[in-house]
Amino acid sequence: MKLQISHQTNYYYGELAQRSVQYIRMTPMQMPHQIIHKWEVMLPKVATNQKDGFGNDWLTLSRNEAHNNLQMQASGIVEIDTETTRVEDTPHVPYLLFTVQTPLTKCSEEMREFAAPYLKTPTHDSLKALANALIMKMPFIKNVTHVGTTAAESFATSAGVCQDHTHVFLSLLRDQQIPARYVSGYLYDDTENHMASHAWAEVWLDGYWYTFDISNQLFQPNSHVYVAVGRDYLDTAPVRGVRMGGGYENLYSQVLVTRLS
C-alpha cells in the first residue's frame, strides 16, 4: 500500500529566541516493512544528518540568529507491506535494553495488580487480552495528559492518548522483564485522515517484534509507517531541543496520511 504523508509542525515563540538547537526525527526508517519512494524534510536552515543509538535518522538544526518561530515540513511517499506480521530485530541494539524502565514508564502497584492475571504465562494472545483490558480501563481522550505525563499518572487518570497507552503497556511488560519498545510513526486510517503522529508498542516474542497498537487494537503493522524506535517518547519524539530566550511557545502540528494505491 502506497501512502502520501505530509507532516507540518510550527512553533511560535512569544519573544525572540537568541539561539536554539533542535533534534528532529521525522524521516521514516529503512526496513523490509516499508519502501521510501520519496521523502523530504524542509527546515529553515541546513541541518546535520546522523543516526542515533537506536538507528533512527536524526537531524540536528542549530540556529544562532534571533528568531521567533520554527517551521518544519516533512513529506513524501512510503509504500508499506500490508502482510507484515512481525518485525525482525536490529542486531546493533540488544533487545534486553528494552526490559529497563525509564522515568516515563515506571510501574505502580496498582498497575502491577491490574496486569497480573494476563502476565502469569505471557503469550501473544494473553498480551492481546491485556491490550484490550487496557483500552477499556483507559479510553482514548485528548487533552487530559501531556508529553511529560508518566505511565503511572496516566493510568491513575484512567484516560489518555496513544503515547499514554504505549507507556503503560511498556511499563507493565518491563515490570515482568518482557522486552517492549516504543515506536513512533504514522497510521493510515481509511475512514479519515489521521491528524497526528502515532505511537504504538512492540513486544519481543520468540525472537521477533510484534505490534501492539493499544489505541486502535491493531496487532499487525498493516497500516503503520515506522519513523523511530526507542525506550519511550523521549527517544522518538519528532522534535526535541533547547533554546535561549523565546518565552512561551505555541505549537501547531498537522499530519495528513492518504492512500495512493
N, C-alpha and C positions, 0 to 999 in steps of 0.2 A: 504494500500500500504506500503510495507516494503522497507526501504531505507538504503543503506550503505553510511555513511558520514565520510569523512576524512578532518580535518581542521588543516593545518600546518601553524604556524606563527613563524618567526625567526627575531629577532632584532640583528643587528651587530653594535657595537659602535666603533667610531674612536679612542678612548682612553680607558684605563681601568676605569671601574666604581668601586668605593670602596665599595659601598653598594647600595641596591635598595629594594623597596617594590612594588610589582605588585598585582593588584586586577584583577582576571581572571573570566570572566563569559563565559564559553564555554560548559556548561552542559545543555542539553535540560530540559525543565520544565516537572514536573509530572502533567498531566492533562488528562481529558477524551478524548481529541482530539488525544492523542498520547501515545503509549506504548514504553518505553525504554527497549529494549531487552538486550542491552549490551552497555556500554559506559565507556570510559577510557580517562583521561587527563594525559598525560605524561609530567612531569616537571623536571628541573634539581635537585630539592630538594623536600622533603615532604612539602606540603602546608597545611594550616589550612582551614578546610571546614566549612562554615556557610551560613546563608541566610541573604540577605539584607532586607531593609524595604518593598520591593515590593514582597518578596517571591522568588527571584531569587537565585539560587545556586551561591555561591561566594567563590572562592579560594584565599587565601592570601599567596603569595610567598615572603618570606624575605630572602635576601642574604647579608651576611656581609663580604664575602670574595671578593677579587678583581676578576672581570670578564669582558669580552669584548663582550659577546653575551647573548641572552636569546632565548632559543628554546623551543617551546611548540607544542605538538601534541595531538589533541583531535580526537577520532574516536569511531565509534560504529554503532549499528543498531537500527533504530527507525521506528516503524510502525505507520502510521497516518491514521485517518479516513477520507476518501475522500468524505464522505457525510456530513461532518460538515458544517453547515450553519451559526452558531453563537456560541459564547463562553460565558459561564456563568461567573458571576463576582466572584472575590475573596473577601470575606467579610471583610478581615482584612485591605484592602486598600480602603478607601472611594472613590467612583467614582468621587465625586466632586473635589477631588485633581487634576484631570486631566482637570479642567477648568482654571487652573492657568498657565499663561505664564511663560516661563523661558527665560534667556538671549538669547538662541538659537532660540526661537520661537516667539519673539516679532513681532507684526504685524505693517506693514507700511500702510499709507493712500492709496498708490497705490494698495496694496494687498486687502485692505478692499473694494475698489471700484470694483476690479475685481470679488470678490466673492459675492457682494451684490445681483445680480439677482438670485443666486442659494440658498441664505440663508433667503429669505423673509419668507418662510414657509418650514423649513428643513424637508425633508423626505429621506428615503433611496434612492429613485430614483433621487431626486434633488442633493443629495450628490454624486451619481454616475456621474451625469452630470457635477458637479463641478470637479470631478476627471478627467473626460475626457477633460474638458477645460484646466485643469492644465497641463496635459501632452502635449497638443498642444502648450501651452504657454512656457513650459519648457521641451523640448525634452531631452531624456537621452543622455548625453555627458560626457565622463570621463575627468578628469584632468582639469576641469575649476573651481572646488571648492576643499575644503579640510575639515577635520573633524571639524574645528572651524568656518566654514562659517555659518552665521546666515540665518534664513529664508528670511529676507528682502534682504540680499545681494545676495542670490542665485536667488530669484525672479527677482531682478533687472538685473541679468546676463542673465536671460531667458534660463537657461540650468542647468543641474546638474545630480546627480545620485540618487539612491533610498533614501539615507539619506536626501538629499535636498528636494525631493518631499514630503517625510514624514513630515519634519519640516514645510514646507509651509502649507501643508494640516492641520496639527495640529494647526498652528497659526491662520488660517482662521476660524476654528471652535471654538477654545477657545476664540477668539475675540468676539464671539456671545454667550459665556458661554455654549457651547456644549462640554461635556466631550469627550476628544480624547486622546489616549495614543500611545506611540511609542513602537513598537515590533521589536526585533532583532531575527534573526534565519537563517534558510537555506531554499532555494527554489529548488524543483526538476523541471527541465525543460527536457521534453522528446526529445527535439531536440539537446541538447548539455549539457555537464556538466556545472553546474553553478560555476563559478570560483571565487566567492567572497561570504562573508557573505551578508545577505539580511536584508532589513528593510521595514516595512510597518506600516500603521496606523490602529487603531481600534477605532470605534466610539460607544459611549453608546447611544443606541436607544431602547426604550420600555423595558428597564431592562436587555438588553444583549449587548455584544460587537460584532460589525460587522466589517468584514475585508474590508479595502480599500487599496489595493496594487496599488498605483498610477503608478509606473514604468511599471507594467505589465498589468494594467487594469483588475485585478482579484479581485473579490468581495466575494469569499469564500476561506477559507484556505485549499483547497483540494490538494495543492502542497507544503504546508508550514509546517516547523518544528519550533516550538516556543523554543527559548532559554531564552529570558529575556523580561520583560516589564518595562516601566518607563515613565518619563515625556519627555525625549529626548534622543539623542545619548549618552550623558554623563552618564545617568543612566544605560545604557545597553551595553556599549562598551565591546567587547570581552576582551580587555586588557587596563587597566589604571594603572598608577603608578608614582613613583618618584624615582630618583636615584641621588647619589652623584658622580660627575665625569662622564666620558664616552664620552664627546664631542658630535659630531654629530652622528646620528644614521641612519642606512639604514634598511628598512623593507622589508621582503619578506613574502608574505602570499598566500596560495593556499587552495581552498576548492573544493572537489570533492563530488558530490551527485549522486549516481547511484541507479537504481531500482533493487531490488532483486526479488520481486513478487508483 
